[in-house]
Structures are given as C-alpha cells and as structure tokens.
Amino acid sequence: MTDAATRDDARKPAQVEAPLLRVSRLNKSYPTPQGPVAVLKGVDLTLARGESVALMGESGSGKSTLLHLVGGLDQADDGEIVIDGVDVTWLSDTGRAALRRETLAVVFQQFNLIPSLNLQANVAFQARLAGRFDPAWTDELIHRLKLQDLLERYPEQLSGGQQQRAAIGRALAVRPRLLLADEPTGNLDEATADDFMALALDVVAATGCAFLMVTHSERLAARLQRQVRLSAGQVRLSAGVINQP
Amino acid sequence: MKQIFWTFVTLLSHWRRRPGNFFALFVGLAIATALWSGVQALNAQARKSYDRAASVFSGGGAQSLVPTSGATIPQELFVKLRLAGWKVSPALEATVLVRGTPFQLIGVEPLTLPRGGQLGGLVDGGDFSAFFAPPGQVIAPPEVLRDLGAKDGDRIALDTGKSLPPLRSSAQAPPGLLTVDIGVAQTLLGRPGQMSRLILRQPPDNDAPSLASVVGNALRLLPAGEEEADLKRLTESFHLNLTAFGLLAFLVGLFIVHAAFGLAFEQRLGMVRTLRAVGVSTRALAAALFGEVALLALVAGGFGVAAGFWLASALLPNVAASLDALYGARVAGGLTLDPTWLLSGLGIALVGALVAAAGGLAKALRLPILAAAQPFAWRQAQQVFMRRRAWLALLAFGAAFAAYLWGDSLYTGFAALAGLLFGAALLLPVLLSAALRLGESFSSAPLVNWFWADSRQQLPGLALALTALLLAFATNVGVGGMVEGFRQTFAHWLDERLAAEVYYEAAGAPEARRIEAWLATRPEVLAVLPSARTSVRLSGWPTEIFGMTPHETFRAHFPMIDQAPDAWEALQRGDGALISEQLARRLKLGLGSSLDLPTASGIWRVKVGGVFPDYGNPRGQARIDIDALTRHWPDAPRVSYGLRVAPQETPRLIAAMQAEFGEKIVRIADQAAIKKISTRIFEHTFAVTTALNTLTLVVSAIALLASLTTLGDTRLAQVAPVWASGVSRRRLAQLEFLRVLALTAATAVLAVPLGLGLSWCLVAVVNVQAFGWRLPFEIFPWQWAEILALALLTAAIASIAPILRFVRTTPAQLARIFANER
C-alpha cells in the first residue's frame, strides 16, 4: 500500500457498523474539599477504525479526563468504554496496563520521554515491552519523523519538537489500534506544531490506527476528519466533516 | 518476563546518567555493610577461638578435676588418685611473658593424655619422643610463632631468663598456646610437683572409690562446658558493645542508602509514570524495582563484605589485645574467611537495602499515573508528617525512659540508648523546621524571607543526611565524653590503687620468705606489703579472694566507693571484707551485708565493710586480711608483694633485688611500668571504639555530600526564578553555602545535649550492666567545640562541589528552565 492510498483510507468517513471505540454514558467526578465535582456527565462518543478525531473544548471541560479514561489511565465512575469489541471500563490494573501496552498508545503534552534512555531506546521502548519490536518498522518511523540524526541523544539534548516527534514514534512503534494524544502541540510554537502535525498525520496514516487528539487549536483540529466539542462535561457538538490536511 | 526485563533495564539506565547518585548509594551501602560485617567477623573470630580454647581440655569428651580453692594441685593428690584407680593426666597452665607479651603455657603428660582431644591429637601426630625427651619441644600454632617472630626449631627466652625448648609449628595446636611436657612446664614456672588440673582420661569405674573419699574436698569435677560458659559470659558484654557500635554504624550507613534511594525514586517519579502510562503493570514494575534494589545491594554489599574483612583484619590485633588483657581470652592472630559470615554479610546488605528502599518502593508502586504536583497539598502533608514525627519521638523517648526505669539488663540498657537516639532522629527535622519557621516569621526583606522559606522546602531532602550527622556527632560527644571520663577516672584510680612503688612476684614460697628477710635489712624499704590470692565461685560467678595487709598505705590511698567507719579494723580482725563494685552489684550486697566464702574446710562468713571500684576486672573480688586468707586457704601461694620505697630509690632497689635473687623473682616492675601496661590495655579497647566512631562520622559526612549532590539537580528549577528576579549567581551560591552551614551547625548544637544524654546512658546504664562498674559522669566542653568545628568543616567540604556546579551554571542553562524545554 502506498502512502497516498493510506492517506486516502484515513480520510474515509467512519465505519458506523463497527466502531473501534464506543464510549457510552460516561460519568466521572473528582473529590474536592467542597464536595465532588462532576467533570464528565454522560458522555457518548464513537470512533471508527482509522478515523481521526479532534476533541476540543474550553479548559476544564473534561476533554483530557475523557482521553485518560479511554486510555486506561484513570477509571470512570460509571458508563461504558468498549475498544475493539472489548469492554475495558472495569479492567483491573493489570488489564489496563496490557491495554495501554498493546492496544493503544498515548502521546502527552509534556512528551514524557524516559530521561535516562537515548532517543533510539525511547522510540523502541513500548514496542519492546509489548514484545512487538519490529526493527524495520521502527527504522521507517524514525526516518518518517526525521529523527535519524538524533538517535544517540538523550531527551534533555533535544528540542521540544524533536522530543514530541520521538514520543509519537514510541507510540506508533507498537502499531496501536488507537492513538491518543493529549495536547501534543501545547508546548510547541506554531511552526513547530504545524511540522509536527504533518509528520504525525503521515505516520498515523501509515499505521492505519484511529487517532483521538485533544487540542485547543481550531487550526490543527481542522486537519482531522472530525471535531467533537465538549462543554461542561458533555458533548455539545460533533462535526462529522471530512477535513483536508 | 519481557516486560520485567525492559523495565529493569530502563530503571538501571537512571544510574548510568547519574553516577553521583550511584556513588552515594554504593558507598553508603558498602560502608554500612563493611562496618557491620567487620564487627561480626571480629566477634565470630573471637568466639571460634574461645571454642577452640575451651576444647583444649574438654575435647574428645574429657573432663577435668580442678582445685576447689587455690590455684594448684599438689603431686600427692595426683598420686593418690592414680593409686585409687582414677585414670587422670596432669596438666599445668600459666601465663608467661615473652618480651612483655603474655602467652599461655600448658604443660601436659604425653603418656597419659586422653586421645581424641586437641592436645591428644597434637601429641599423636607429632614426634612423641622429641616432645618429652630433653630438651623437649614446644608445640604452637603458626600465628604464635609469627607473634614470637620465630621459626621451627628456634628457642625463645622467657622474660624470667629461662629458655623454652625448640619450637614446633602445628596448625592443629590450640590458639595462642605454647604446649610443653609437664616436667618442662614445672621447671620453667618454678613450680615443681604442682599441677593446675587433672584431666580425666575416662569416667571412673563403678567400683572405683569416690573422689571425696580419696582427696576430700580438695578437688572438684568441673561440669562439662563450665569453662567455656565462663569465658563466653565474661566476654559477652565486650562483644555486645562491639555489636552495638557495628549496628549504630550500619544504621547511619543505611541513612545514606535511604537518602540515595529516596532521591532516586523521587527523580524517577516521571519515569515511573511514563512506564505505567505505556503499559507496565504494577506487578512488573514491583518485580523490576525489587530486582534493581537486590542487584545494587548484592554488588555494593559484596564490596562491603570485602571491606569488612579488611577492616576486621586491621582491628583484630587491638581487639585480641583487649580480650587477652581484660579476660585472658586468646584470639588467633589471623582472620579466617567463613562462608556463613560471607553470606550473612550479603544478607544484611540485602535486608538493609530493602528496608532503606521500602518507602521509595511503596511510593513508586502506589503512584497514581495522573498525579499532578500539588505544592499546597504537599505542604499540608508535610505538616501532618511533622506532627506524626513529633508524636513518635515522644513515644521513643517514653520507651527509652521506661527501659531505663524498669529494665535490669544490658539489653534494656541498649533499648534505652536506641530509644533516645531514635527519638532524637525523629525530632530533629521537627526542631529545625520550627527554627526555620521562626526565622521566616521575623524576616521582612524579600531575599531573607525567601531564604527561610526555601530552607524549609529543602529540609525534607536534607533531613536524612542531617539526622545521620546528628547521630554521628552525638555518638562522638557521648562516646568521646565517656572515653575521656574513663581515661581520667582510670588514671586517678590507678594512682591511688597502685600506692606501692615496686611490685614483684617470687618464684615460690621459700624464695618469697628469703626475699622478705633480705628486704627487712634494707633501709630504703619503708614497708613490705605481701598479698595472696585464690579463686572461688560465688553464686556461680568466678571471684577472686585477695589477701592484703591493712597497712596505713592502703587506709590512706585505697580508693573506695563506700565504707563503714571500722572497715579496716574489721578487715584486720579477720571478720570483715572489702568487695568490688562488680561483686556488690552482682550479689546485691551493701555495707553490713554478710558474704559466705567457700573454703576447703567449709563456709566462712564475713561482713562487708567497704565497696571499692575495680575497673576492668571481669571477675568479682573480695579483699580480706592476708593472714585470714592463709588460714582458710593454706594452699594459696604468698608470693606477690608491694614495696613502699622512696621514689628516687626505686630503680636502685629493683636492680639490687634482681642482682641478689635473679630467677627467684618471676617478675618485678615499678609503679610507672604497671600503670603503662594497664593504660595500654584500655587504649587497645578504645582504639576499636574510636575507629568505629570515626568511621561513623565519615559515613555521615558522605551522607550529607550525597544529599547535597542529588538535591543539586533539582535546585536549579527552584533557584532560577530568584535569579531571574535579579539576584546574582554569586549571591545565590553564598546563600546556598550559608544554608548548609547553618543547618549543619544547628544539628551539631542539638547533638551536644543528645550526646550528653548518650554519655550518661553509657556510664550509668550500659557500663553498669555490661561490666558491673559505674563511672562518674563528666562533661568536656572542649570536645563540643571540636565537634562544632568538625561540623562546619564537614558542611563546607560537602557543599563545595554542588555549589561550584551551581556557580558554573551558565545563564543560558538557567534561562532554559523558563523555556519549558524539559
């Protein structure tokens, strides 16, 4: 399959009959000294295989919380999260660890690379953990992300853009079915963010995975296939349009 | 397994990037293990030697007959027993001096010696005829030959002038012993026809007459294991003290390990979150973390065990000298490597590392993946933590007080000591935090205010190192005070106790009488003070009965703790006794108490008229009139004398006595020489204490360095905003230096009262329980000044490297903090 063909596939509308991710009536609240505060109030969301969706909303609207619940980083109060036909809502700690390791991957705003490993080891890390390390695929990712000259460098010796490219390389090296990104460009300037998004969408398309990204940027969100807007813990608007990258 | 492996490799990669942290951890654990296992090696070596020494006579199941009282058995009793069918073999033991060093000499009778025991084996394996045929042979282990500076075939001269037969080295020989034929021993020691014990070759036949019917009450059958138990009981306190020091040093070392692990976990919280986020399960993370701790513990522990072996080898001569001088316990000169000790050293390193890392491990495993930094919550948690520490400290002090109040053993003494130290360790951060808060509340200038607030924020990271310093300083104040106090008390006590100018021992009773008669003609001799001694057991405790003359010299000088007005008169009448502090405490006796002394002819009751200090004597002592002693123990040789002489006449008199009597005087020394020997014994003992003390201080200085180095990594982010606000790097570095100096100085100041408490606990509780005597509690302010100076020096040295690193930080590096690049 060529890159162009892959990109075309990625731009196709979601396959409604077999969603990769289905979130139903999801609720989550956090305790505070003044009593519990509801962050998510009955959120519904679906994501088709290969679909890319931007999750938007003002600060505190619950978008990062939703991403964390889908990613198995936190546990919902109630509701349902089904990924690839498997209900993952109430998985044990070990089950959620396996989910994060093998089914999906997360890219954070703070890059979260391992400071004591060089770039090459960081990119290969999750794939090695999952027992899916493919040197050829990792090498291809490194080249697509233009990281081939930085392999021996440690995170502290890399710029923010370089670190975030390494982070997405690490996420995709495991060939996840769903990639989650929590404001991946939040710490990058506009030009670097644009470069990063172009490369990220390219490798996401090459992987064929679904992509759910939290962002504040309308401009970047417009490059994904669909935008879902959260407000006060509820989905207010889901724009099912196909956007051009 | 793949998960665990890659997590393990990733965790280890942290140390490669932070060699300073790794160094602190490694050194901490290695030194802690070294000090602990070194002390264990010393104890194990000593115990092994005791066992070997005890089995000299009891090996192969043999038993011994020993005098009921007195030191020797006359030949007639041996002959009577043999004629009555008792299969006994004679032996004579005594200490001989070679160039001032004591060695134990044993004379045995090879033909009748039981087979199977150490001695029997020796003679069996060697040249039998060469052993007892003139000139005979001395069989000794290789380390004794080394100590003597001799080789096989050499003849060594004793300090009495007599020569030993040719030496023969044997690895099987009992440690520290020179074994000769009994005839040779009797000649060398000037005790013809005398023996100190009879070894039973086999139990007496049923039809053999009873022991009492043959020799009356003169001999008793030594119960199996009694000698061994005596030696172990006498030396137990010494070993327990050594163990306590080893444990203290180990705990201080563990503080470093705890600090290093704690900081490593703190630095890796982000890494742990990332690992969890990319799918590492808690179980895999736990396995990898435990694996990491175990690997580091085994590597550092391995080095520590090797260093411990080296340390023990270095300290062994001092320990051996102390044990020999204090208890007559001979410890083999060379340390032997024991696999059990090796494994237990590694085991303690592993357990110590796991204990030290437990907090960090638990935190890492419980860490929520999404936990955000919450400075306010952290501060609240700190306040709760401080309150808990204060309560726990009070509990520890309460436990220490309870142990002191109701405890009556060395163990409760150490429990009181541990409670005191533990409580102080818990309380230190609370006190420092309160002091910093006070400083903060009084400051209004922004930089000064920041200094106090920032110091308080730094405190949790430095608390462990400062606690280690507190313990080390306090131990130095406490032990230093105790040692100095003992040195002064001991010197004064020796001055009083050794009132006579010359001391000598005659080769036998007839010689003693001849020398006494000669001395009566010498005008420079102001008084002749004979003494005699014998051994008994009081309530199972080995006790010396010492006969003395109630001369004016003693009445004026003999140091007493407590005495009845007529103490000396009662002694002279023969119905009163002076007893040592140890005996008084052990048997719970006081002035006016009755003391029953077992004599050959029955129980003799005396009244306690005085209690005297008897530092360093592991046995009890009762002093009675010398004529009363001779009446009740006629066998006790009256061969030891003290002479009052004008000091300037002393050397001339000694020379004249040696010229006149030669070998008839076994040993003779002036007061100064005896004081020198006595003082040297304690210097040996305290050399070990001082070495462990100093090492504890070094370990805690490394703890401070380790903490400052590791904190230096996180300091940049905390200091950068202040720098950005217009404070120069030089000024910030000065403040950093001042902070470390101030915190260390405050710790040293707090260490003084703790050290005094420790010192009091040592002299009033531990020493009394361990040795049976109590020292006066004294304070030495110049030692405190030394500690304070040492504290400031330690702080200065430890903070130089981190501060230099900070000064060298370029503005670009500081600016990066704000670029959010990390």
Chai-1 contact restraints between the chains, C-beta under 6 A:
chainA,res_idxA,chainB,res_idxB,connection_type,confidence,min_distance_angstrom,max_distance_angstrom,comment,restraint_id
A,L73,B,I369,contact,1.0,0.0,6.0,A-B,restraint_1
A,L73,B,L370,contact,1.0,0.0,6.0,A-B,restraint_2
A,D74,B,L370,contact,1.0,0.0,6.0,A-B,restraint_3
A,D93,B,T282,contact,1.0,0.0,6.0,A-B,restraint_4
A,T94,B,S281,contact,1.0,0.0,6.0,A-B,restraint_5
A,A97,B,G279,contact,1.0,0.0,6.0,A-B,restraint_6
A,A97,B,S281,contact,1.0,0.0,6.0,A-B,restraint_7
A,R100,B,G279,contact,1.0,0.0,6.0,A-B,restraint_8
A,R101,B,G279,contact,1.0,0.0,6.0,A-B,restraint_9
A,V106,B,A277,contact,1.0,0.0,6.0,A-B,restraint_10
A,N112,B,T274,contact,1.0,0.0,6.0,A-B,restraint_11
A,I114,B,T10,contact,1.0,0.0,6.0,A-B,restraint_12
A,I114,B,M271,contact,1.0,0.0,6.0,A-B,restraint_13
A,I114,B,T274,contact,1.0,0.0,6.0,A-B,restraint_14
A,S116,B,S13,contact,1.0,0.0,6.0,A-B,restraint_15
A,S116,B,H14,contact,1.0,0.0,6.0,A-B,restraint_16
A,S116,B,R17,contact,1.0,0.0,6.0,A-B,restraint_17
A,L117,B,S13,contact,1.0,0.0,6.0,A-B,restraint_18
A,Q126,B,V278,contact,1.0,0.0,6.0,A-B,restraint_19
A,R128,B,W6,contact,1.0,0.0,6.0,A-B,restraint_20
A,L129,B,Q3,contact,1.0,0.0,6.0,A-B,restraint_21
A,L129,B,W6,contact,1.0,0.0,6.0,A-B,restraint_22
A,G131,B,K2,contact,1.0,0.0,6.0,A-B,restraint_23
A,G160,B,E821,contact,1.0,0.0,6.0,A-B,restraint_24
A,N187,B,N820,contact,1.0,0.0,6.0,A-B,restraint_25
